[in-house]
């Protein structure tokens, strides 16, 4: 397929989405390996951290913090509920669902945090401090730009 479209398609490998998703998959696999001994996956850890920081969040608030659709978040919370790491209860407004960490969830995060911190430190060493700062700044700017389009 050595025609003009080959050259056009090659340009697609410079796509921000392509590169973000590829890197995200690889980085997720890296963190998953680091957290595996505790029986938790990176995505689960990332869902629990905002709840740990805030104490309780509505599903709508948590979805907004994570940049997720509410229905996808609800599906992702179910395994955490089954494992006893979070509870989801009815809020004062009967339509709202409130997510809280359980004692087991709090203990799990205390156990997992040093594993995450080692992985974070090791992976961060692959970048200069300036590169890491620039990467995080760029990711935040991209997130802000796409949210502005909503």
N, C-alpha and C positions, 0 to 999 in steps of 0.2 A: 504494500500500500504506500509506495513512494510517490505520492502526488502532493498537490498543494494542501490537501486536508491533513496530511501527516505533519507538516510544519505547523499548521494551525493547532492541531491537537497537542503537539509538543509544548506550545505556549501554555496549555492548560495545566501543565505541571508546575507553573509559577503561581497558580491560583492560591489565594490566601486560604480558602476553605479546604482545598486538597491538602495543603501543607499542615494546617492546623489539625485536621482530623487524623492524618497519618501520625503526626507527632503525638497527639492526644492518645491514640491507641497504644503507641509504644511506651509512653510515659505511664499510662494506666497499667499496662502489663508489668512495668518495673515496680510500681508501688504495690500492686496486687501481690507480687512475689514477696515483697518486704513484710506485708501485713498478714500473709497466709498463716503463719504459726498461731495467730490469735483467732483465726476463723472468720475474718471480716475482709470484705473487699473495699477497694479504694472508694468506689461510688457510695457505698454504705457509710464509710467514715465521713466522706464529704457531706452527706445528708445530715449526719448527726452533729457535726461541729457547730453550725449556726444555732441549732437548738440548744446545745451546751452553753453557748455564749449568751443567749437571750433568755434561757429558762423555759420559755414556751412561745410558740409561734403558731399562728393559724396556717393552714395549708396554703392559703392564698399568699400570705406574707413569705412563707418559706419558698414557695415556687418562684416568687419574684426575686428573692435573694439569690437563688440558685440559677435563675434564668431558664426555668423549666415550665412546661405546661402543667396545670394542676392535675389533670388526669394521669399523666405520666408519673408525677410525684406520688400521687395516691397509690399507684401500682407498685412503685419502688419502696414505699413505706410498709406495705403489707408484710414482706419477709422480716423486716425489723420488728414489727409488732409480734409476729409469730415467735421470734427468738427472744422476745421479752426485753428488747433494748429500748423501744419507744412505746408510748401509749398515745392513742388518738382518741380524743373524747369530744363531746359536744360542748361548744362554747356557750357563753351567756346569750348570744344571738344563736338561736337553735339551728340556724343554717351554717354556722361556722364550725369547723373541726379544728381542734387545738392539738398540736404535737408537743409532747414532752418526753424528755429522757426518763427512763426508769432508773432505779438504783443499779440494776444490772448493766444498763447502758452507760451510766456514769463510770462504773467500775471498768467496763470494757475500754472506754476511751482512755482512762488512766493507764491501763495495761498497754494499749496500742500506741499511745502517744510517743514513747521512746523509739518504737520501731519506725513510726512515721518520721520522727525527727532525724534518725540515722539515714533513712532513704533520702530525705530532703537535703541534708547536708552533703551526702555523697553526690547526688545528682547536681546540686548547686555548684559543686567544685568543678564540674565540667565547663562552667561558664565563668568568665571574669565577673567581678562585682558589677562593673559597668554594663556588661552584656545582660546580666540577670535583671538589673534595674530597668534597662531599656526594654527587655522582653516583657516584663510585667507592666510597664507603662504602655507599651504598644498594645498588649492584650486588653488592658482597661479601656484604651482609646477605641479599639475596635468594638468592644462591647457597648460603649457609650454611643458610638456611631450607629450601630444597628438598632439599638433601643430607640434612638431619636426617630428612626423611620417607622416605628410602630404606630 
